[in-house]
Amino acid sequence: MAQRSEIITVYSAGLLQGVALITFPAASAVFTNPSDYGLSSTEYGAMFVPQAVLAIVSSLLGAGLRRRLGAKRIYLLGLLSNLLAMALLIMSRLVMKEHILAYRVLLAATTCMGIGFGLTVPALNTFAAVFFPKKADRAVLVLNALLGLGTALAPVFVAIFVGLGIWWGLPVLVGVLILGLLLFSLSQTLLARETSDAANSHKPKSKTKIPERFWIFAAFALLYGVCETMNGNWASVYMKKHFNAGSSLASVALAIFWGMVTAGRILFAAIQKWVPEKMVCRFLPLVVAAAFVASACVPKSESSLGLLAFALAGLGCSALLPLTISFAQKELTTIVESVAGGVIAFYQIGYGVAAFSVGPLQKEAGLGLDTIYAGTAAVAFVMAALSCVVTRPSRPRK
């Protein structure tokens, strides 16, 4: 049984990871403001490409590194990368008027964020499942609810600090909190009894073939990554360009989206006894699709309805990723130590696609954000169809 201090450490790390991750998109108004960084839509979207790439690489390598170095060391390396990302973001402010140099520093910051996310999140999901083996689904949902709470808090904090004229106060605050958590975590055991792999590490290991079913979960996570990122990274920009909203209202839209992601995860963890997870997984993609259609159809003069559409999107996205990880870990027992990292890697591929593609679609294809949002509804519908396969366990071959 895990010690209380270990549980507090892991779940606090989930909360802080959420804040750190959304610090960059929450500050989109600063990055795209001509009087600040002055990034174009393409530059803003491309800023997240190294984050996605490094998150994918570190997620995929994480399982092997955990076997060699231990989950605690990988988790600590993830925290250190997050801390470096915040430091680089703060440093970028010092060269903000040197466009090329500032952009390179921002790319370095998002690179570190990708490494931090890719190392930390799979480890945290593994910790939660091992801490509560009889309630792994709920443990993972609660962890991701706290991660979602962090993502909801980031735009709120940004709005506060922007109002005070010190937007960089958020990375300073997050950096201090990560440093404190890093120092506290050093004293924690954190899965010294990780998995059966630790007990069997002396035995020769044969290469394990990736089950065919893994690619179903991977495809679902990729589609989910596209849908989440269209809201998580572009909500503020959409509010400003489509609804002509101010920076505060744009931040509110992002906070509402992530707030509903958090509320949904808590809700579905609480009603697990009455509403089966499989039903939830099949229903939520349809909610996401409806939210994209609503976002695209809301008149430009009705910004309040736009906020409701993002709230609906947050509810739809809420439980999908943690449930995907949980389903995959239960079913793919032969590669269980690699499942969380693999699923998150494909989620990050979807993240990268959505983060980068919006800029070129606007510039090269001349599409408006409302048209792009309408098109993303098709992705959500494909995800809804795939959810029926994800939630239907494979039959053993005779």
Secondary structure, DSSP 4 states (H G I P E B T S, - for coil): ---HHHHHHHHHHHHHHHHHHHHHHHTHHHHH-TTTT---HHHHHHTTHHHHHHHHHHHHHHHHHHHHH-HHHHHHHHHHHHHHHHHHHHHHHHTTTSHHHHHHHHHHHHHHHHHHHHHHHHHHHHHHHHHSGGGHHHHHHHHHHHHHHHHHHHHHHHHHHHHTT-TTHHHHHHHHHHHHHHHHHTT---STT--HHHHTTTS--PPPPPPTHHHHHHHHHHHHHHHHHHHHTTHHHHHHHHS---HHHHHHHHHHHHHHHHHHHHHHHHTTTTS-HHHHHHHHHHHHHHHHHHHHHS-TT-HHHHHHHHHHHHHHHTTHHHHHHHHHHHH-GGGHHHHHHHHHHHHHHHHHHHHHHHHHHHHTS---HHHHHHHHHHHHHHHHHHHHHHTSPPPPP-
